[in-house]
Amino acid sequence: MAKTNFEVGDSVTVKKTDLLPQGFEGTIGKVYENSILIEINPESVSDSRSEELHDLHGRIVIRKTEANKVEK
């Protein structure tokens, strides 16, 4: 699997995570060595008023391998 170079401001999609199993879209807020902080687009979550999304305060840190960069 090729490594994707993520940068702050990139748009990404995530199929699912343990915390948000329905998947979501968002924007990268910070890049770490093996993970990224994503600002979740609430409109991309099937239930934008879900307790999980509220508990995350609209942000989540995931492994880079779980995200797909949206090409412009």
N, CA, C and O atoms as CSV, one atom per row, in Angstrom:
chain,resi,resn,atom,element,x,y,z
A,1,MET,N,N,0.851,-1.190,0.000
A,1,MET,CA,C,0.000,0.000,0.000
A,1,MET,C,C,0.890,1.244,0.000
A,1,MET,O,O,1.796,1.363,0.824
A,2,ALA,N,N,0.631,2.155,-0.913
A,2,ALA,CA,C,1.427,3.374,-1.018
A,2,ALA,C,C,1.094,4.321,0.126
A,2,ALA,O,O,-0.059,4.438,0.541
A,3,LYS,N,N,2.114,4.989,0.623
A,3,LYS,CA,C,1.885,5.969,1.685
A,3,LYS,C,C,1.322,7.243,1.082
A,3,LYS,O,O,1.809,7.724,0.059
A,4,THR,N,N,0.307,7.779,1.711
A,4,THR,CA,C,-0.283,9.034,1.265
A,4,THR,C,C,0.295,10.153,2.118
A,4,THR,O,O,0.351,10.049,3.343
A,5,ASN,N,N,0.718,11.207,1.469
A,5,ASN,CA,C,1.230,12.366,2.201
A,5,ASN,C,C,0.071,13.291,2.514
A,5,ASN,O,O,-0.460,13.971,1.635
A,6,PHE,N,N,-0.310,13.305,3.778
A,6,PHE,CA,C,-1.396,14.165,4.218
A,6,PHE,C,C,-0.847,15.507,4.655
A,6,PHE,O,O,0.251,15.588,5.205
A,7,GLU,N,N,-1.609,16.558,4.412
A,7,GLU,CA,C,-1.244,17.906,4.833
A,7,GLU,C,C,-2.451,18.559,5.484
A,7,GLU,O,O,-3.596,18.218,5.184
A,8,VAL,N,N,-2.182,19.502,6.382
A,8,VAL,CA,C,-3.255,20.245,7.036
A,8,VAL,C,C,-4.098,20.928,5.964
A,8,VAL,O,O,-3.567,21.561,5.052
A,9,GLY,N,N,-5.410,20.793,6.083
A,9,GLY,CA,C,-6.331,21.388,5.120
A,9,GLY,C,C,-6.824,20.428,4.059
A,9,GLY,O,O,-7.773,20.740,3.341
A,10,ASP,N,N,-6.192,19.247,3.943
A,10,ASP,CA,C,-6.647,18.257,2.969
A,10,ASP,C,C,-8.027,17.730,3.354
A,10,ASP,O,O,-8.332,17.565,4.536
A,11,SER,N,N,-8.848,17.469,2.354
A,11,SER,CA,C,-10.140,16.822,2.581
A,11,SER,C,C,-9.937,15.316,2.533
A,11,SER,O,O,-9.196,14.808,1.691
A,12,VAL,N,N,-10.603,14.598,3.449
A,12,VAL,CA,C,-10.472,13.152,3.510
A,12,VAL,C,C,-11.836,12.510,3.717
A,12,VAL,O,O,-12.775,13.144,4.196
A,13,THR,N,N,-11.923,11.233,3.344
A,13,THR,CA,C,-13.086,10.416,3.658
A,13,THR,C,C,-12.600,9.235,4.493
A,13,THR,O,O,-11.482,8.748,4.326
A,14,VAL,N,N,-13.463,8.797,5.386
A,14,VAL,CA,C,-13.157,7.652,6.242
A,14,VAL,C,C,-14.360,6.720,6.164
A,14,VAL,O,O,-15.489,7.141,6.414
A,15,LYS,N,N,-14.122,5.450,5.815
A,15,LYS,CA,C,-15.240,4.508,5.680
A,15,LYS,C,C,-15.895,4.225,7.015
A,15,LYS,O,O,-17.121,4.257,7.124
A,16,LYS,N,N,-15.088,3.945,8.038
A,16,LYS,CA,C,-15.635,3.730,9.371
A,16,LYS,C,C,-14.517,3.672,10.393
A,16,LYS,O,O,-13.365,3.395,10.059
A,17,THR,N,N,-14.864,3.934,11.622
A,17,THR,CA,C,-13.960,3.778,12.752
A,17,THR,C,C,-14.749,3.126,13.875
A,17,THR,O,O,-15.965,2.966,13.773
A,18,ASP,N,N,-14.070,2.756,14.933
A,18,ASP,CA,C,-14.769,2.165,16.076
A,18,ASP,C,C,-15.755,3.163,16.678
A,18,ASP,O,O,-16.833,2.778,17.130
A,19,LEU,N,N,-15.387,4.444,16.684
A,19,LEU,CA,C,-16.236,5.464,17.298
A,19,LEU,C,C,-17.353,5.952,16.387
A,19,LEU,O,O,-18.428,6.317,16.862
A,20,LEU,N,N,-17.102,5.961,15.078
A,20,LEU,CA,C,-18.118,6.387,14.100
A,20,LEU,C,C,-18.225,5.319,13.010
A,20,LEU,O,O,-17.630,5.461,11.942
A,21,PRO,N,N,-18.979,4.254,13.276
A,21,PRO,CA,C,-19.031,3.133,12.331
A,21,PRO,C,C,-19.698,3.436,10.998
A,21,PRO,O,O,-19.561,2.655,10.056
A,22,GLN,N,N,-20.421,4.555,10.893
A,22,GLN,CA,C,-21.106,4.867,9.643
A,22,GLN,C,C,-20.219,5.604,8.637
A,22,GLN,O,O,-20.645,5.806,7.500
A,23,GLY,N,N,-19.023,6.007,9.004
A,23,GLY,CA,C,-18.131,6.726,8.102
A,23,GLY,C,C,-18.438,8.211,8.070
A,23,GLY,O,O,-19.497,8.654,8.515
A,24,PHE,N,N,-17.490,8.975,7.533
A,24,PHE,CA,C,-17.652,10.430,7.512
A,24,PHE,C,C,-16.622,11.068,6.592
A,24,PHE,O,O,-15.718,10.401,6.090
A,25,GLU,N,N,-16.774,12.373,6.381
A,25,GLU,CA,C,-15.816,13.196,5.640
A,25,GLU,C,C,-15.338,14.297,6.570
A,25,GLU,O,O,-15.999,14.631,7.553
A,26,GLY,N,N,-14.187,14.851,6.249
A,26,GLY,CA,C,-13.685,15.939,7.071
A,26,GLY,C,C,-12.437,16.565,6.495
A,26,GLY,O,O,-12.020,16.260,5.378
A,27,THR,N,N,-11.847,17.454,7.290
A,27,THR,CA,C,-10.652,18.194,6.892
A,27,THR,C,C,-9.565,17.947,7.924
A,27,THR,O,O,-9.831,17.942,9.126
A,28,ILE,N,N,-8.350,17.744,7.457
A,28,ILE,CA,C,-7.238,17.481,8.371
A,28,ILE,C,C,-6.869,18.752,9.125
A,28,ILE,O,O,-6.643,19.807,8.532
A,29,GLY,N,N,-6.815,18.625,10.445
A,29,GLY,CA,C,-6.449,19.748,11.308
A,29,GLY,C,C,-5.015,19.670,11.789
A,29,GLY,O,O,-4.396,20.697,12.066
A,30,LYS,N,N,-4.476,18.454,11.892
A,30,LYS,CA,C,-3.100,18.274,12.350
A,30,LYS,C,C,-2.613,16.918,11.870
A,30,LYS,O,O,-3.375,15.953,11.820
A,31,VAL,N,N,-1.321,16.854,11.515
A,31,VAL,CA,C,-0.723,15.613,11.049
A,31,VAL,C,C,0.311,15.164,12.071
A,31,VAL,O,O,1.198,15.930,12.450
A,32,TYR,N,N,0.191,13.918,12.513
A,32,TYR,CA,C,1.146,13.309,13.424
A,32,TYR,C,C,1.961,12.287,12.645
A,32,TYR,O,O,1.770,12.132,11.439
A,33,GLU,N,N,2.860,11.595,13.314
A,33,GLU,CA,C,3.727,10.635,12.630
A,33,GLU,C,C,2.934,9.518,11.947
A,33,GLU,O,O,3.159,9.230,10.772
A,34,ASN,N,N,2.017,8.894,12.669
A,34,ASN,CA,C,1.253,7.780,12.116
A,34,ASN,C,C,-0.254,8.007,12.106
A,34,ASN,O,O,-1.017,7.114,11.738
A,35,SER,N,N,-0.679,9.185,12.504
A,35,SER,CA,C,-2.110,9.456,12.586
A,35,SER,C,C,-2.402,10.901,12.186
A,35,SER,O,O,-1.494,11.709,11.990
A,36,ILE,N,N,-3.701,11.201,12.069
A,36,ILE,CA,C,-4.123,12.549,11.702
A,36,ILE,C,C,-5.334,12.949,12.544
A,36,ILE,O,O,-6.147,12.109,12.928
A,37,LEU,N,N,-5.433,14.241,12.820
A,37,LEU,CA,C,-6.592,14.809,13.505
A,37,LEU,C,C,-7.526,15.335,12.427
A,37,LEU,O,O,-7.123,16.139,11.586
A,38,ILE,N,N,-8.768,14.884,12.453
A,38,ILE,CA,C,-9.740,15.290,11.436
A,38,ILE,C,C,-10.855,16.094,12.084
A,38,ILE,O,O,-11.432,15.690,13.094
A,39,GLU,N,N,-11.145,17.243,11.479
A,39,GLU,CA,C,-12.319,18.043,11.845
A,39,GLU,C,C,-13.467,17.449,11.040
A,39,GLU,O,O,-13.490,17.560,9.814
A,40,ILE,N,N,-14.416,16.822,11.720
A,40,ILE,CA,C,-15.494,16.095,11.058
A,40,ILE,C,C,-16.525,17.058,10.472
A,40,ILE,O,O,-16.975,17.984,11.147
A,41,ASN,N,N,-16.894,16.831,9.214
A,41,ASN,CA,C,-17.975,17.574,8.581
A,41,ASN,C,C,-19.283,16.947,9.074
A,41,ASN,O,O,-19.613,15.832,8.668
A,42,PRO,N,N,-20.040,17.643,9.948
A,42,PRO,CA,C,-21.241,17.032,10.527
A,42,PRO,C,C,-22.300,16.650,9.489
A,42,PRO,O,O,-23.103,15.750,9.733
A,43,GLU,N,N,-22.309,17.317,8.347
A,43,GLU,CA,C,-23.275,16.998,7.302
A,43,GLU,C,C,-22.979,15.659,6.633
A,43,GLU,O,O,-23.850,15.082,5.983
A,44,SER,N,N,-21.738,15.158,6.793
A,44,SER,CA,C,-21.364,13.893,6.169
A,44,SER,C,C,-21.692,12.693,7.045
A,44,SER,O,O,-21.590,11.551,6.598
A,45,VAL,N,N,-22.086,12.943,8.288
A,45,VAL,CA,C,-22.442,11.863,9.214
A,45,VAL,C,C,-23.938,11.612,9.093
A,45,VAL,O,O,-24.734,12.551,9.099
A,46,SER,N,N,-24.320,10.338,8.982
A,46,SER,CA,C,-25.735,10.020,8.760
A,46,SER,C,C,-26.642,10.596,9.847
A,46,SER,O,O,-27.763,11.016,9.558
A,47,ASP,N,N,-26.170,10.620,11.091
A,47,ASP,CA,C,-26.941,11.224,12.183
A,47,ASP,C,C,-26.071,12.296,12.817
A,47,ASP,O,O,-25.323,12.021,13.756
A,48,SER,N,N,-26.168,13.518,12.304
A,48,SER,CA,C,-25.291,14.599,12.765
A,48,SER,C,C,-25.559,15.003,14.212
A,48,SER,O,O,-24.786,15.763,14.794
A,49,ARG,N,N,-26.639,14.504,14.791
A,49,ARG,CA,C,-26.944,14.802,16.190
A,49,ARG,C,C,-26.630,13.610,17.090
A,49,ARG,O,O,-27.084,13.542,18.232
A,50,SER,N,N,-25.845,12.669,16.555
A,50,SER,CA,C,-25.544,11.455,17.311
A,50,SER,C,C,-24.719,11.754,18.555
A,50,SER,O,O,-23.967,12.728,18.611
A,51,GLU,N,N,-24.880,10.901,19.534
A,51,GLU,CA,C,-24.143,11.050,20.784
A,51,GLU,C,C,-22.638,10.894,20.551
A,51,GLU,O,O,-21.837,11.587,21.179
A,52,GLU,N,N,-22.256,9.987,19.652
A,52,GLU,CA,C,-20.837,9.775,19.360
A,52,GLU,C,C,-20.190,11.045,18.816
A,52,GLU,O,O,-19.108,11.437,19.253
A,53,LEU,N,N,-20.862,11.685,17.857
A,53,LEU,CA,C,-20.324,12.907,17.272
A,53,LEU,C,C,-20.244,14.010,18.323
A,53,LEU,O,O,-19.268,14.759,18.366
A,54,HIS,N,N,-21.252,14.111,19.158
A,54,HIS,CA,C,-21.253,15.111,20.224
A,54,HIS,C,C,-20.102,14.863,21.201
A,54,HIS,O,O,-19.422,15.806,21.606
A,55,ASP,N,N,-19.880,13.603,21.580
A,55,ASP,CA,C,-18.812,13.262,22.514
A,55,ASP,C,C,-17.433,13.567,21.949
A,55,ASP,O,O,-16.503,13.850,22.705
A,56,LEU,N,N,-17.291,13.513,20.637
A,56,LEU,CA,C,-15.999,13.772,19.991
A,56,LEU,C,C,-15.740,15.264,19.785
A,56,LEU,O,O,-14.638,15.647,19.391
A,57,HIS,N,N,-16.713,16.090,20.039
A,57,HIS,CA,C,-16.601,17.540,19.825
A,57,HIS,C,C,-16.218,17.870,18.384
A,57,HIS,O,O,-15.528,18.856,18.122
A,58,GLY,N,N,-16.675,17.034,17.459
A,58,GLY,CA,C,-16.455,17.296,16.034
A,58,GLY,C,C,-15.063,16.987,15.538
A,58,GLY,O,O,-14.717,17.350,14.414
A,59,ARG,N,N,-14.242,16.314,16.360
A,59,ARG,CA,C,-12.876,15.974,15.933
A,59,ARG,C,C,-12.554,14.536,16.332
A,59,ARG,O,O,-13.092,14.001,17.301
A,60,ILE,N,N,-11.664,13.932,15.557
A,60,ILE,CA,C,-11.244,12.566,15.855
A,60,ILE,C,C,-9.817,12.364,15.353
A,60,ILE,O,O,-9.433,12.918,14.323
A,61,VAL,N,N,-9.041,11.580,16.075
A,61,VAL,CA,C,-7.691,11.197,15.648
A,61,VAL,C,C,-7.771,9.753,15.179
A,61,VAL,O,O,-8.241,8.876,15.904
A,62,ILE,N,N,-7.305,9.515,13.950
A,62,ILE,CA,C,-7.320,8.162,13.395
A,62,ILE,C,C,-5.971,7.837,12.771
A,62,ILE,O,O,-5.155,8.726,12.525
A,63,ARG,N,N,-5.747,6.545,12.519
A,63,ARG,CA,C,-4.532,6.126,11.810
A,63,ARG,C,C,-4.596,6.632,10.370
A,63,ARG,O,O,-5.673,6.707,9.778
A,64,LYS,N,N,-3.455,6.971,9.823
A,64,LYS,CA,C,-3.419,7.452,8.439
A,64,LYS,C,C,-3.980,6.422,7.469
A,64,LYS,O,O,-4.568,6.776,6.447
A,65,THR,N,N,-3.796,5.149,7.793
A,65,THR,CA,C,-4.262,4.091,6.892
A,65,THR,C,C,-5.778,3.997,6.815
A,65,THR,O,O,-6.306,3.354,5.908
A,66,GLU,N,N,-6.490,4.624,7.750
A,66,GLU,CA,C,-7.953,4.592,7.742
A,66,GLU,C,C,-8.571,5.694,6.896
A,66,GLU,O,O,-9.778,5.681,6.657
A,67,ALA,N,N,-7.770,6.643,6.441
A,67,ALA,CA,C,-8.301,7.799,5.697
A,67,ALA,C,C,-7.919,7.729,4.227
A,67,ALA,O,O,-6.868,7.202,3.863
A,68,ASN,N,N,-8.788,8.267,3.401
A,68,ASN,CA,C,-8.533,8.388,1.970
A,68,ASN,C,C,-8.600,9.865,1.598
A,68,ASN,O,O,-9.597,10.542,1.849
A,69,LYS,N,N,-7.529,10.341,1.003
A,69,LYS,CA,C,-7.448,11.738,0.603
A,69,LYS,C,C,-8.385,11.977,-0.591
A,69,LYS,O,O,-8.413,11.186,-1.534
A,70,VAL,N,N,-9.141,13.066,-0.539
A,70,VAL,CA,C,-10.018,13.441,-1.645
A,70,VAL,C,C,-9.203,14.286,-2.612
A,70,VAL,O,O,-8.710,15.356,-2.257
A,71,GLU,N,N,-9.069,13.797,-3.827
A,71,GLU,CA,C,-8.295,14.526,-4.841
A,71,GLU,C,C,-9.106,15.695,-5.348
A,71,GLU,O,O,-10.311,15.571,-5.571
A,72,LYS,N,N,-8.463,16.816,-5.530
A,72,LYS,CA,C,-9.130,18.042,-5.972
A,72,LYS,C,C,-9.305,18.073,-7.463
A,72,LYS,O,O,-9.850,19.036,-8.001
